[in-house]
Amino acid sequence: MSNKHTLKVRADIIENMFAAYGKTGPNSQLESAEIEDDISRVMQLGNQYSEICPEFKNPNLEGLDFKHQIITLKESLAHTIPMAMPGMSPTRHDPQSENMANGSRWKDSRGNAVKSFRRGEPLCQTDLKSKFGPCPAGDYLRGVTTGSFDHNPEIRAALAETGNGQTLVPTEFAEYILDLARAESVMDMAGATTVPMTSDRLVIARQTGDVTITVHAENTDDMESTPTFDSVGLTAYTIGAVVYISRELAMDSPMASEHISMAMAKAIAAAVDKFGLAGTGSSEPKGLTLSAGNDIAAVGSPTWADVVAGILANQVDNYSSNALILSPTRMMDLNLLLVNSEVNHYASPPPVAANLMHLQTTAIDDAVGLVLDGTKCIIGVRDGMRIESTVVGGNTFAKHQVGLKISGRFGFAVSHPNAVCTLSGLT
């Protein structure tokens, strides 16, 4: 059974469990044999796919905690395979996506294969957990932070064998850290494709105009059609972040590896979203807010009608939308809309807007939002990632901290600008 099919089965099981739970109530014991069988199956699958939803591994099956974990799993599944969740509109047939899922990839001008990775497809093809334990990236970063790999001798031995130092991240660990960051990135949640870059610039062909279909009149050349093409280029920019960690935490805490790896993953994801969504294009990447082909201008206070207008703008250009991206403030504004100004009578989004993934991030300004088909977004990754540490730079010495700087080279593009609509002038 494929991973995708297994996840769909999990989605169905969870829906059944959630419905059954609603009947029993938050404080009732789940005694039904059918429900217990569902629980057992979900626990087995939860352990098998613990990386996708670690919150549901070995769950507490009683009370409100159980309900919270069911909701968490539902949300994780929705982000992993959005169209597998009941109540969401089916994805239209996309031959390009299907071909990519079956292993075929883009090709450059010389006919060389260009690998690409959608959400859920890991860059790291090595099972590092089997080789180095449950938190390989964190253990590696902890070693970089403390200068000692005594907590994981297997990593120390592997570094000695390959001759890699503690500054340039070995390829497998770099890919694994990037996968952790991708899981935290709003762009990746929206469906962006990640493409490894073999140089500082990658050029991909794209079609900008449709073929025109006509009814032929005899002896005329009216069937001529000229679809227009151009290229989209990804230019690699160095972006990164600095994270400060106390030396006591790095050396003594049994959870240090997990804390460090998640801190770095979130830092990378924040940097990717900042420039991928809102980059100015001046000495930095140009983000989606400046690359969009459609715009709903001077929106003011956002309503669900504005979101629907963005969906329609994309549909007119023959593109569906799968995500809405707003700042936390503007997303809350939408969620607090009232019906006829009645207290506590909140307006529900129309189905076409409810079916979008509602994603929020501080990487995007309060004044702008995005309605888009995120699968048309491209994130290019050039070379490995570099980790540098210091105990004397800035205030790290005085504060007894370790400063970790992680940097990499990324490029951003959208293959079909008219699949992206900005909602501008939000207030």
Summary of the structure (lengths in Angstrom):
residues: 427
radius of gyration: 23.9
end to end distance: 48.3
largest distance: 85.7
contacts: 1307
relative contact order: 0.13
helix: 42%
strand: 21%
